[in-house]
Amino acid sequence: MQKKVMLGNEAIARGAYEADCRVAVGYPGTPSTEILETIARDYRNIKSQWSPNEKVALEVVAGSSVAGARSMAAMKHVGLNVAADPLFTFSYTGVNGAMVIINADDPGAWSSQNEQDNRHYARAAKIPMIEPSSPAEAKEFTKIAFDISEQFDRPVIVRITTRIAHSQGIVELGDKKDVPLKDFERNPKKYVMIPAHARPRHRFIEEQMEKLREFSNKSELNRIEWGDKKRGIITNGVAYHYVKEVCPDDSVLKIGFTWPLPDERIKEFAEAVDELYVVEECDPFIEEHVKALGFKVTGKEIIPLLGELTPEIVDMALNRKKPLSDIPAYSDTVPGRPPALCKGCPHGFVFEILAKLDVVVNGDIGCYTLAVLPPYSAMHSQGCMGASISMHHGFELARGDEMARNSVAVIGDSTFIHSGITPLIDIVYNKGTGTVIILDNRVTAMTGHQDNPATGKTLMGEDTHELDFVALVKAIGVRRVVKIDPKNVEEFERVVREEVAAPEPSVIISTRKCILMK
């Protein structure tokens, strides 16, 4: 068998290929972006594409699944928030061809606005979830997820974290399966979720969850590695490797099937050891389940709730029994290097003017969020994709015309397509008067220069329709629309002053290519 060093994300792409996935869709977002990029580059037999947002991506994948194809959606953790509406409904409909959702959590919030723990989604939506702990497992678990999906008629979530997505490991390459396209049968009671159909499907879900619990208890994805039984450690994901590194003699229960958890395997392990610990990143998800089973366990009393774990942190907690404050902080050993906009970035011209005019800036998700830092210090709110426009309207509702005449919403081109169109409709519909600046740098820059509907190229490099922002904004009902190169700073300042002063909705489209593009 051929072996290759791969990123975790590349290994997932390989797993999808070997499982005979036929459709792969997503929206770029660190730490998941390379999954779709690898598929588009290396596995051209899979139809892959970027969607405008994660909700659309999951809906496209669901459609492909119902039509009979093995299909996969990939997104970062906050992307699953966007896709949560279809996620819960597709849990009810189930699948035809396999439906796999790759979810990339970001402990430590290295490239995200939060570090939420998406294991809770699996429990809430009653969807099986599995978690690899290495690139090699990432490939194999992805393949297994497709099989579980079809065996139990359920979508399956494969949860990775930043450290799994972006670490490298040796991956054994296997052969591609040949899985025939399943027949599509018209079955409204399964695929049309009116209340009369949803109630019996809920009963089906609960029946399948019982079967999945039995499957989890027998699954090789969960394994006990017996050692010294004085201390037993339950762990998962990348934390498993940290535990094995610093506690090599202890007994370990490695959880790979995260939901439903393997109750019988946990009981067997817990009853055999003198002291029981849980080592996991983010929330005490496993820990609380073990406590609910009636076992005394030590977890978040000593294992940090915040940020990523490291071998040093696990060693300090389990072996040396010293406070985490004894571990030197990165800030104590490395000079601070806060991120900044690139030299010559077109966004820099925009924020230089906004700082000069001292307007309130409602910001969004993108490179330009860095304008909150010096030397611009020109961003005053930021929530999630598209929130700049919605919050901008809220500012006006709360504080009236004076605020509207002294504030702007700033949003990137890809982010506007993702979640900014509907709040702009809201401003027009509800007679708001705010100014929105679309920062069109002709690419989705923050996640590595991916194409989007405004670039005229697909993920697979094909020419396509290039979205016209001016026509779109005018179709929404905005009459004041100005497209301008922000490097023309004097003219840009004049336009901003004029549009902010206007007593009606206005949009400024700041158009100049990202400085890093060829």
N, C-alpha and C positions, 0 to 999 in steps of 0.2 A: 504494500500500500504506500502511495506517495504521501509525504508529510510536508507541511508548509507552515511557516511562522505567519500568524495572522492576528490582526486586531480582533477583539471580541465582536465588533460590528461586522467585520468582514466574514467572520466565522458564521454569524447568523445568516448572512446572505448566502453563504455556501450551503448551510443547512436547508434553507428554502429551496435552493436549486436541487439538492439531492432528494428532497421530499416531493419534487415535481410540482412546486408552486407555479401557478400560471399567471397570476396577477399580483403585483406588489405596488402599494400606493402609500403615500405619506405626505407630511409637510416637514420641511427641514427644521431641525431644532437640536442643538447640542444637549445631550450626548448621543443622539440617535442618528444623526444625519448620514453618516457613512454607509449605513445599511442599504438605503435605496441607491446611493451613488455607486456602490460596489455592484449591485445587481444590474444597473444600467450599463456599467462598464464591462463586466465580466460574464454576465449571464443573460445575453440578449434574447434568449428564447422566452424569458419571463417578460410579460408586458408590464413595464414599470412607469410610474408617472408621479409628479408632484401635483397635489390638489391645492386649491386655494386655502383650505384649512383642514384641520384634523377631522372635524365632523364630516365634511364631504368625503375625505379619504376613507373613513370607516364605512360610510354609506356605499361608496363605490365597491369596496371589498365585500360588503354584505351582499350587494347585488350579484357580484361575480360568484360568491359562494352559493347563493340560492339557485343561480343558473347552472351550477354543477362543477365549478372550477375550484381547485385548491387556491386559496387567496390569503394575502397577508397585508396588514397595515402596520406601519412603524411610526412612532412618535415619542416625544419626550413626555415627562410626567405631567406637566401642565397642559400639554396637548390632549391628554386623556380627559382633562376637565372639559375641554371644548367638545370632545367626542362623547361625553357622558350620556347625553340624551339618546342617541342611537344605541350606545352600549347597553343600556338597561333594556331597551326594547328588543334588541337582537339576542339578548339572553333568553327572552321568551320565545322568539321564533326558532332559535336553534339554527342549524346549518344544513346544507346539502353537501357541497364540497366543503372541505375543511376551512374554517375561518380562524386565523391566528393573529393576535395583536401583540406586537412587540412594544413594551412600555419601558422607557429608560428613565429611572429615577436619578436624582442629582443630590445625594447627601453632601452637605457642605455648601450647597447653592453656588457652585463654582461658575455656572453660566445661566443662572435662573433667578427668578424673583422670589422663590421659596424652596424649601427642601421637604415637601410633603412626601408622605409614605403611601404609595398607591396600592399596597397590599390591602388596604381597607376597601378599595373598589372591588376586588375579587369577592370579598365577603358580602358587601352590600348588593352587588349585582348577581351574586350566586353563580360566579363564573370560575372554573378551575384556573389556578395559576401555578406555574412552575418557575424555579429560579436556578439558573446555572451559576457556578462559582469560578469559572475559568473560560477562556476562549474555546478550548476543546469541548467543554460541556455546552457552551453556547451553541455550537453547531449541532451536537447530538440532541440537546433538549428542544431545539427548534424542530428538528425532524420528528421527535416524539410528540410534540404539540399538535402537529398535523394529524397524527394517528389518533391521539386522544380526542381531538375535535370530532372526527368522523365516528369514532367508536361510541361516544356518548351524546352525539348530536348537540354539542355545546361549542360556543366560541371558547378559545383558550388564550389566556394572557401569559406571555413569557416576560417576566420582569428581570431587567438587568439594572445595574447602576453605572455611574460614570467610570468607576474603576474597572468594571468588567468590559464596558464598551470600548475603552481606550487603552487597555493593557494588551500586551502581545503574548502569544503562547503558541506552542506547537500543536497543530491541528492535523489529524489524519483524514485525508480526503477519501471519500467513498464514491460509489457509483450512483448515478442518478436513477431514481425509481421511474417506472413508467406507470402512472396512475391515470386510467381513462377518465375522460370528462363524464361526470355523472349525468344521467337523464334529468331534465327539468320536468317536473310534474306540477300541474296547477293544483295548489292545495291551499285555498284561502284560510282554512281553519288553522293552518300552521304559520302562514306568512302574512296574514292580514290581522293586525292586532286591534280589532274592535273589542269592547269589553266582553262580549259573549265568547270570543275566542281566547282572550287573554286569561280568563279565570281557569279554564282547563289546562292551558299551557303552564300556568304557575304550578298547578299540581304536578305536571310532568317534570318541571324543574326540580321540585322537592324530591321526587322519586329518583331522579338522576343524581342528585346530590348524595343520597344514601349510597348509591352504587359507586359514586366517586370516592366516598369515604372508605369503602371497602378496598377500592383500587389503590388509594393512597397508602393504606396500611400495608399492602403487599408490594407496592412499587419499589423498584430498585433505585428510584430517584431519592428515596429516603434510606439511609443506611447507618447502622450502628458499627462503630469501630471500637471494639473493647480494648481497654487498657487498664490502668489502675482504677479500681472502682471506688476509691475513697472520694474521688470527685468526678462527676459527670457533667459535660458541657453540651448543651443543645445550641446549634448555631446554623447559619445559612449564608449563602452568597460568598462574597469575598472575605467576610469575617471568618469563615471556615479555615481559610489558609493562615490567617493570623493566629487562630487558636492552635492549629497544628504546629505552627512555628514556635510558639512560646510555651505551649503546654503539651509537648510531644508524648508524654507518658499517660495522660488522662484519657478516660473514656469519652467518646464523642458521638453524638447523634447528629448527623448532617441532614438537614432538611432541604430537599430539592423540590418536593411537592408542597408548595406553600399553602394552598387552599384547595380543597379542605385538608386540614392538617391531619397527620396520621395518629389518631388518638391511641390506638392500641400499641403502636410502636413507641410512643412517648411514655405510656404507662409501663411497658416492659423495661424501658431504659431507666425511668425515674425510680422504680422500685428496686433496681439492682445496684444503685450507687448510694454512697453515704451523704454526699452533698450535691445539690443540683444547681447548676448555673445556666443562664441563657445569655449568649453573646450575639447581639444583632444590632445593625445600624438603624437609625431613625427611631420609630415608635416601638413600644414594648408589645408588639403584635403577637409573637410567639409566647413571650413571657406571660401575658394576660391569659392566653389560652391554657397554658400549663397550670396556672393558678386556678382557673375555672375547673380543671380536672381534679383539683383537690390536693395538689402537691406544693410543698414549700420550696420556693425557688428564689435565688438571688439573681437580679438582673440590673435594672436601671438604677439601683442604689449605688452601683459602682461603675457601670458602663454608661458613658455619656449619651444623653438623649440628643444632643446637638452635634452636627457635623459628621465627618467621616471618621471611621475607626482606623487605627494603624497598629502594627505589631507592638509598638512602644506603649500605646494606650492600653491594649489588652494585657500586656505583660505587667504594666504598672497596677492595673486593677486586680488581676487574678493572682499574681505571684508576689509582688513586692508590697502590696497593700499600702501603697503610698498615695497621697492625693495627686490628682492629675496636674495640679499647679507645679509639681516638681518637674514636669516635662517642659523643656525650653520651648517657648512659643516661637513660631517662625519669625515673628516681628522682632524677637530678641537676637536673632542670629543672621537675618538677611535684611539688607536695607530695603525700605519700603519703595515699591515701584508701582504706584497706582496706574491703571490703564488710562489711555488718552486717545482721542481721535488722531488718526494718522495725519502727518504733516501734509498739507494740501488737500485734506478731505473737504469736499464741497459742503458738508454739513457745518464745518467750522465757520464759513462765511455767514451762514444763517444765524448761528448762535452768537456770533460776535455782534451782529445787528440787534438781536433780541436782548442781549445783555445791555447794550448801549441804550436801547429804548426803555429798559427797565419794565418790561411787561411781564405779567404772570404767564408762565409757560406750563401747560399741561402736556406732559410727555408720554411716550409710549415705549414699546419693546423694540430695541434695535441698537446698532452701533451708537446712534445719536443719544442714547440714554447717558452716555459718558459725559454729555454736556452738563450734567449735574455737578461735575467736578471742576476744579480750577483748570485752565484759566477762565472758563466761561461762567461757571456757577449759575447756569441759566435754565434750570428745570426745577419745577416746584411741586409736581405731583406725577405719579406714575403707578399704574396698577397692573393691567394685563393687556393682552393684544386688543387694540381698538379702544381701550378705556380713555385715551387722551380726548377723543371727540365727545364721548358720553360725559366725562367729568367736566369738560369745558362747558357743555350745556348746563350741567348741574351748578357750576359756579355762577352762571348768569341767572338761573332760577333763584339761587340763594341770595345773591347780592345785587341783582338788577343791572340796569344799563351801564352804570359806571364801571362795573367789573367787565362787562362784555367789551367795552371800549378800551380796556387796558389789559387784555389777555388774548392768548392764542392757543390753539391745539396744534401739536407737532406730531406727525406720524410718517413712518417710512412707506415706500411704495408697496412692498410685499405685505406689510402689516395692514395697510389700508385695504388691500384686496382681501386679506384674511378676515378682518373683523371691523374695518372702519366704514364700510359702505352703509350698513344699517344705522349706525348712530348719526351719520350725516343726513340720512333720510329723516331721522328723528328730529334733528335741528330744523330742517325745512318744514316738516309736517307740523311741528309744534311752535312755529313762528319764532325760533331762536334767531339771534343776530350775530353769532360768533364768527371768528375767522379761523380757518383750518389751513395749515401749511403741510402739504404732502412733499416729503423729502424723497424725490425720485432720483436715485443714483444708478438706475438702470440694472439693478441686480439685487438679490437677497444677500447682502454683504456679510452680516454678522455671523452667519453659520457657515461661511466659506464660499460665497459667490455662486449660489445656485440660481438657476433661471426661475422665472415666475410668469404669470400670464401677461405681464407688461413688457417682457424682454423679447418676445417673438421666437423663443426656442423652448422645446420640451426637454424633460429630463434626459431623454434618449437622443438629444441633439438634433431633432427634426425642426424644420421651420414651421411656424404656426402663426395664428392671428396675434397681433400685438395690441393689447388693450389700450384704448385711447382714453386717458384720464380726463381730458377736457370734455370730450363727448359724454363720458359717463357722468361726470359731475353736473353737467348741464341737464342731462336727462333726469337727474334726481330733482332738479328744480332750482339749482344755484345759478343765479343770473350773473353774479360777479365772479369771474374766473380769470386768473392771470397766470400764464406760464412764463417762467423767467429763469435765466442762468444766475445762480446766487453769487458767482464770482464778480458780477457787475454790481458791486456793493452799494454804490450810490443809488442806482436805480432800484435795487432790492429794498433799500431802506425807505425810499419814497413809496414803493408799492405797499410795504407793510404799514407804514403810517396811514396811508390812504384807505386800505382795506379794513384795518382795525377801527377806524373812525366811521366806517359806513354802517348805517342802521339796518342792515340786512345780512343774511348769510353770505360769506365770501370764501373762496378757496384760492390759495396761492400754490402753484405747482412748481417747486424748486427743482429744476432739472439740470443735472450735470453728472457725468459718469463717476463712479467710485474711482479714487486715485490709484487703486491697486489693479484695476482692469487694464488689459492690454489695449 
